[in-house]
Amino acid sequence: MFLPEYTVSVRIDEPARTLDDWLIRHSHKTWAFISAYNPLSQPLGDEENRHRHQQLIERVESRQQSWYEGMGRPDRNDWKPEYGLFLPGIAKRDALALAKRFQQIALVFSQRGQPPQLIYTGLSKQEA
């Protein structure tokens, strides 16, 4: 995530102490990372993905949710990195609803002091 003070890297199931320190300083207990790229894991072109990302930003701003841009970098070499939004202070149910609205199969969510978790939305590729 690209925070004002620095860039923070997190990995699923690994402690994120630097991010936890940032959350404490800014009085947040939870966070999520959500992308609007490639709905239902169906690759789209760069222009369409950028458009969807802008729609996500607009949706988040309409709810007066603070956000910071980030980049999801998969471990696999057969999938491109995806821009997304780091959403500090968002409730898990709200993060799930937002991810579903943008047809995402999963999102990253965590509570301060806990390692980030991959949370599945219940949507699947078969729905494409």
C-alpha positions in Angstrom: 0.0 0.0 0.0 1.2 3.5 -0.8 0.6 5.4 2.5 1.6 9.0 2.9 4.6 8.2 5.1 5.9 5.2 3.2 5.1 2.1 1.1 4.0 -1.0 3.1 4.2 -4.6 1.8 2.0 -7.2 3.3 1.7 -11.0 2.7 -1.2 -13.3 3.5 -0.8 -15.0 6.8 2.3 -13.1 7.8 2.4 -10.4 10.5 2.3 -6.9 9.2 3.9 -4.9 12.1 4.7 -1.8 10.1 1.1 -1.6 9.0 -0.1 -2.3 12.5 2.0 0.6 13.8 0.4 2.9 11.1 -3.1 1.7 12.1 -2.4 2.5 15.7 -1.2 6.0 14.9 -4.3 6.6 12.8 -6.8 5.0 15.2 -7.9 2.2 12.9 -8.7 -1.4 14.1 -9.4 -3.0 10.7 -8.5 -2.7 7.1 -9.1 -4.3 3.7 -7.5 -4.4 0.3 -9.9 -4.6 -2.6 -9.4 -4.5 -6.3 -11.9 -4.0 -9.1 -9.7 -5.5 -11.7 -10.6 -8.7 -13.6 -14.1 -9.5 -12.2 -14.7 -13.1 -11.4 -11.0 -13.7 -12.3 -11.7 -13.1 -16.0 -8.8 -11.0 -17.4 -9.8 -7.7 -18.9 -7.8 -5.2 -20.9 -5.9 -2.4 -19.2 -8.3 0.3 -20.2 -11.4 -1.6 -18.8 -9.5 -2.4 -15.6 -8.5 1.2 -15.1 -12.1 2.2 -15.7 -13.3 -0.3 -13.1 -10.6 1.0 -10.7 -11.9 4.5 -11.1 -15.5 3.3 -10.4 -14.2 1.7 -7.2 -12.6 4.9 -6.1 -15.8 6.8 -6.8 -17.9 4.3 -4.9 -15.6 4.4 -1.9 -15.5 8.2 -1.9 -19.3 8.4 -2.1 -19.3 6.6 1.2 -16.7 8.9 2.7 -14.4 6.0 3.3 -10.7 6.9 3.4 -8.5 5.0 1.0 -5.0 4.7 -0.3 -3.9 3.1 -3.5 -2.1 -0.2 -3.5 -0.9 -2.9 -5.8 -1.8 -6.6 -5.4 1.2 -8.7 -6.6 0.3 -12.4 -7.0 2.8 -15.1 -6.2 2.0 -16.7 -9.6 3.8 -15.6 -12.8 0.7 -16.1 -14.9 -1.3 -13.3 -13.4 -0.6 -9.5 -13.7 -0.4 -7.3 -10.7 -3.7 -5.4 -9.9 -4.3 -2.0 -8.6 -6.6 -1.8 -5.7 -7.6 0.2 -2.6 -6.4 -0.1 0.9 -9.4 0.8 3.1 -8.4 1.5 6.7 -11.2 1.2 9.3 -13.7 -0.6 7.1 -15.9 -3.3 8.7 -15.5 -6.8 7.3 -19.2 -7.0 6.2 -18.8 -3.7 4.3 -15.6 -4.9 2.7 -17.3 -8.1 1.6 -20.2 -6.2 0.1 -17.9 -3.8 -1.8 -15.8 -6.7 -3.2 -19.0 -8.5 -4.3 -20.3 -5.4 -5.9 -17.2 -5.3 -8.1 -17.5 -9.1 -8.7 -14.3 -10.1 -6.8 -13.8 -13.7 -5.8 -11.7 -12.6 -2.8 -10.2 -9.7 -0.9 -7.6 -9.2 1.8 -8.9 -8.3 5.3 -7.3 -7.9 8.7 -7.7 -6.6 12.2 -4.9 -4.8 13.8 -2.5 -7.2 15.4 -3.6 -10.1 13.2 -2.0 -11.3 10.0 -3.8 -10.4 6.7 -6.2 -13.1 5.5 -7.6 -13.9 2.1 -11.4 -13.7 2.5 -13.5 -15.4 -0.2 -16.7 -13.5 -1.2 -18.7 -16.6 -2.3 -18.6 -15.6 -6.0 -16.8 -18.0 -8.3 -15.5 -18.2 -11.9 -18.5 -20.3 -12.8 -20.7 -17.3 -12.5 -18.9 -15.6 -15.4 
